[in-house]
């Protein structure tokens, strides 16, 4: 049984990037700004020049106002050496109190990752 589990485990770089991204998605849905910002590289750049501290503050502000839900519609990863480029389409929902989402939008993002040590760090996020 142990051998079967080891055979199913994937160490492919594409899967490692998807796993890091999945952890970010889970942190956003849990409302945990620190965990969502954890994989951001120190040199991270987001929309409008947002850096890592600003991204964390932005998430904290959003999470105080509403619960965010993310559904990954598309998740394509291309790896070249220690760099990876990821294209994602997300359905983003938000609600501030009730059970049903109050708004939803579909957004596309391009993410650039770099492997640092054994971890993939997010260098750049741009909305498409």
N, C-alpha and C positions, 0 to 999 in steps of 0.2 A: 504494500500500500504506500509506503514512504517513497518508493521509487516512482510510483505513478504520480504522486504529488510533485515530486521534483521534475518529472518529465513535463508536467503541465505548466510549471513556472517559466516565465519568459523573462530573459534578461536583455532582450533586444532594445536598443536605444529608443526606438519609436514607442515601445510599450512603457518604458521608463518615463518618457515625456508625458504620455497619456495618463500614467499613474499620478505624476506630480500635478497635472492639470486637474485630475479627478479629486485630488485632496483639496485643491483650491475651491472647486465647485462645492464640495461638501462643507468646507469652512464658511463659504458665503451663505449657504442654505442654513447653517447653524447660527449665523449671525456673529461669527468669531472673526473680527477684523485682524487680530494678531496672527492667527493661523492662516488666514487668506493672504496676508502680506508676507508671510514667512519665506516662500520661495523666490521672492523678488530679489534680484541682484542689487548690490549697493549702488550700481550705476544705472538702475532701472529708469526707463523713460516711457511715459504713457501719453495719452492724449493731452494736447496743449502744454507739453513739457512737464507733466506731472512726474515727480520723483517718488521714491519709496515712502518717505515720511508723509508726503501729501496724499499718496494713495491710501495709506492706513487711516489717516484722518478722514478722508472722503468716505471710506467704508464705515467707519465708526458713526459718522453723521447719518448715513443712509440707514444703518441698522437700528439707530435710535428711533427713526420715524416709521419704518415698515419692515415686514418680513419679506425677504427676497427669495424667489424660487427660480432655479435655472434648469432648463431642459436642453441637453446637447443634441442638436439636430444633425450637425456634421462635424467631424473631427478628423482632419487629415494631417499627418505628420511626415515631414521629409527631413532626414538626418544626413549631414555631410560632416564627417569627422566629429569634432566637439561642438558643432553648431546644429541647431534644429529650427525648422520653421514650421509653424502649426497654423492651419486655417480652421477656424471654428465658426459655426452658426449656432446661435443660442436663442431660445425662447425665454425671455426674462419676464417674470411676473412679480407683482408687488401687491401687498395688502397691508393695511395699517390696523386692522382690528378684527373684522369678521372672518368667516371661514373661506369665502371666495375671493380670488384675486380681484383687485380694483382696476388694474391695468396690466396689459401685456404687450410686448413688442418683440419682434425678431430682429436680431442684430448680428452682424458679421465682424469678426476680429482676426487680425494677423498677429501672431505671437512669435517672437524670436527668443530662443533659449540657448544657453551655453552650459556645457558640462564643466563644473568646477569641483575637483576632487571626485567624489562618487555621486554628487548630486547635480541635478539639472536646475539651473537658476534662470529665472525669467528676466531677460534684458530689456525687452520692448513689447509693448502692447499698443496696437493701433486699430481704431475702428475703420472698417471698410465701407 
